[in-house]
Amino acid sequence: MKLVFPGGEHPQVLLGPGVNRIGSDPQANIVLDRPGVNPQHCQLHVTPSGVMLDVPHGTTVSVNGRQVDGLIALRPGDSVAFDGVEAKLSSMEAPAAVRHRAGIPGRLPESANDDPGATAVRPVLPRYVLRGVSGEAFGRTYPVVGATTVGRADECNLRIDEPGLSRIHARLLPTDDGLLLEDLGSTNGSFLNGKRVLRGEAHAGDEIGFDTLRFRLIAPGMPETAHHEEPVHDAPAPNRMWMLIAGIAVVAAAVLVYAFR
């Protein structure tokens, strides 16, 4: 997929898989240094199933002339306006199979050099990865790239063929603060650190569950938090101490009773 800017505010952009950040911040993937464009204006989540536009509340973004916010699915041909900067989402034709110089058939990657007016956006590494810690998912890793639906349906980004999962079980959305987990009306529930939730925010080291499947959330390059792993086996220690004191008091009282008979 690519973004084409009819007004010439920016060269057309080839969208890489993952999160493509749009804004006036020089660190954004697509820099639009124009009045009205926020440093972190919005994001495009590019997945095998399509493109999702993620618009923070209060940000001026419109799709096909209508103001939007939240998550919106985009299709080729949609017009997206970032405040006053308009762009059009266009599909890319799949590259044809070619032969390398060595005579071995293969497929060359898409290159921005094929179109002198295109800017290639580097693919963003997944900010989060799910590592299976139970059941059939044990030991497997699943990158979370952009808005991700989880379930048994073919259209899910993360398809897991487990009988306890609903067809479209839950949705995961990476943010700057963590990973949003949203249950989509599943039968057997979604869980965060063992607690059933309809919506919650997970961080590196947290446990996410769908029915009986459990996953550890990993943020590559970041240490895992351990707030959910605080030991609980030491909690009864004060109770044992009070029981010991109470026992001593009972014995002392009995001794006094016998002493004054």
Buried (B, 14 or more C-beta within 10 A) or exposed (E): BBBBBEEEBBBBBBBBBBBBBBBBBEEBBBBBEBEEBBEBBBBBBBBEBBBBBBBBEEBBBBBEEEEBBEBBEBEEEBBBBBBEBBBBBBEEEEEEEEEEEEEEEEEEEBEBEEBEEBBBBEBBEBBBBBBBBEBEBEEEEBBBBBBBBBBBEEEBBBBBEBEBBBBBBBBBBBEEEBBBBBBBEBEBBBBBBEEEBEEBBBBBBBBBBBBEBBBBBBBEEEEBBEEBEEEEEEEEEEEEEEEEEEEEEEEEEEEEEEEEE
